[in-house]
Amino acid sequence: MNNIIEVKDIQKIYNPGMHNELRVLKDVDLKIKKGEMIALLGPSGSGKSTLLHIIGCLDRPTKGKVFIEGEDVYRLLDDELALIRRRKVGFVFQQFNLIGVFTALENVEMPMRIAGFSKEEAEKRARELLEMVKLGERLNHFPRQLSGGELQRVSIARALANEPLIVLADEPTGNLDTKTGKEIIDLMIGLNKKGYTFLIVTHDSLIAKSAKRIIKIKDGRILGG
Amino acid sequence: MIDLALKNIFRQKTRTALTITGILIGIGAVVALGSISEGIYTQITEELQFMGGTIMVYSKGSSGMMTGFEGSEITEEDVEEFEDFSGIKEVVPYVMRMGEIEIGQGLTTMTIGVDPKDVDFFKDRGVELESGREIIEGDTYQVLIGYEYAERNGLEVGDSIELKKTSFEVIGIIESTDDDIDNSIIVPIDTMMDVYNMDNYKALFITPEDVSKVDVVAEDLKSSFEDFEFVTSTDIVQQMSTIVDMIRFFTIGISSIAAVVGGLGVMNTMIMSVLERRREIGIMKAIGATNKYVLTQILIESVTISLIGGLIGILIGGLGSYSLRFISAGLATAKVTINLVFGGLLFAVSLGLVGGLYPAWKAAKLDPIEAIRYE
């Protein structure tokens, strides 16, 4: 079994049984192997972000199971899910979602501080990660002092902080111009070559071209893959 | 987590400073006002220590120690009768006169007459000399004076003072005892009765043979001598503790209201802070913070605020109580006890905990997906 993640018969229904019931995901199955780089494509409202959140232990499905390294995660309590997010999942968001009052370094330290590492240990590793994403000169800058591309580099560094099993990226180039977007894609390709697994929700055809595997989703169903 | 908490609470410096001030005023008031009742209590117990193991005797109808046993008359024959009573070891006669209130000082000087042969009785009860010598048998116009009385009047051993137009020589100064003795003049009892035209003693201190049976002996005496009051320290403690408890209830009770209002300030600040940081808290949860982590983080922040307020409050309250002692020239004795300090700290911490609980719970149950979407 070399699938690190297995999604089985996932359904997500908002407001079930009510007049505004919304079926976002319908019987979704998906298997992810270690080292993959998957692009998840689909029009807006197709349920791709919801699927990403469900895989990332952020959002409980209405029905179905998600196995992460064989563990049926939605049988766990909320705080246990948080521990899985902490250890096994790295998120990269379209809106970056960095904390404005913290420097780039402190933002990258945060997942390690939450995981109980000392300030010194967290800082050492955060520094290395930021140097790896070529932000070694920007350690003590606050998010408002950084460009879009730099912000996304910081959030990729943050996603890698606790050596995750998988990096889940939601439209990582959605807020960037083409050139900067290309740099972020190249960074992710480079990281994938180092062994990191990526699942990227995107509209960006460039990402689609770079990905080893493409999954299309429409109206809550997976079309191919 | 503490470094993060400190960083977070000082993001809004003015708001945090105001919240801290709220707690500070409350806890400061608890300590300052509470120290007054503690001071009164300590003063009483210290005075009682003097009578520990003894029975104070004065005539029925006299108003007792507080008014200098005004109207109490005990004859030499009475003393002999007490001395013959079973279980009695020693009877120490005592006369006392409240002096005139000195304008601007608010202090009363007491003149106390003691028998030179009873000097050991007073020495046993912690009365020690700072300088000079004790009164000995044969002394007549020689006096000991209290520490504060000496300080105030610039008196030293060898100087003379005047009582009832009679000159006395100061032969010793008594070490400060922080009670009435500091403002007393101690005169050989025979001379004092002569100068003040007293025929009888004002009060007696009776020491039983077995000090642990003092209350039993006092009961025996009460049933045998109907014309006298017999008071033990136990009796006084019982009477005074009701009054002290009332003072304590009012001072600490009223100031606690101020502290609770300060606690509401903490709650308000934390609610605001959690609202402003919704998104950030959502991000923290998305990257792996448990509900417990978020809850603890917010609680640490609110307790840090209230603890800082509490610490400064105790400091300021303590200074306030100390200065009260100066302003009132020792009349109002305020005492900051260990209990007050720890009570104040504990109170501050619990205000922070209680005030932080609701905002912390709100923060912990935030849905990270919604919080992240929220712009």
Chai-1 contact restraints between the chains, C-beta under 6 A:
chainA,res_idxA,chainB,res_idxB,connection_type,confidence,min_distance_angstrom,max_distance_angstrom,comment,restraint_id
A,H53,B,I369,contact,1.0,0.0,6.0,A-B,restraint_1
A,L58,B,P368,contact,1.0,0.0,6.0,A-B,restraint_2
A,L58,B,I369,contact,1.0,0.0,6.0,A-B,restraint_3
A,D59,B,I369,contact,1.0,0.0,6.0,A-B,restraint_4
A,D78,B,N291,contact,1.0,0.0,6.0,A-B,restraint_5
A,D79,B,T290,contact,1.0,0.0,6.0,A-B,restraint_6
A,D79,B,N291,contact,1.0,0.0,6.0,A-B,restraint_7
A,D79,B,K292,contact,1.0,0.0,6.0,A-B,restraint_8
A,A82,B,G288,contact,1.0,0.0,6.0,A-B,restraint_9
A,A82,B,T290,contact,1.0,0.0,6.0,A-B,restraint_10
A,R85,B,G288,contact,1.0,0.0,6.0,A-B,restraint_11
A,R86,B,G288,contact,1.0,0.0,6.0,A-B,restraint_12
A,F91,B,A286,contact,1.0,0.0,6.0,A-B,restraint_13
A,N97,B,I283,contact,1.0,0.0,6.0,A-B,restraint_14
A,N97,B,I372,contact,1.0,0.0,6.0,A-B,restraint_15
A,I99,B,E280,contact,1.0,0.0,6.0,A-B,restraint_16
A,P111,B,I287,contact,1.0,0.0,6.0,A-B,restraint_17
A,P111,B,G288,contact,1.0,0.0,6.0,A-B,restraint_18
A,I114,B,G288,contact,1.0,0.0,6.0,A-B,restraint_19
A,I114,B,A289,contact,1.0,0.0,6.0,A-B,restraint_20
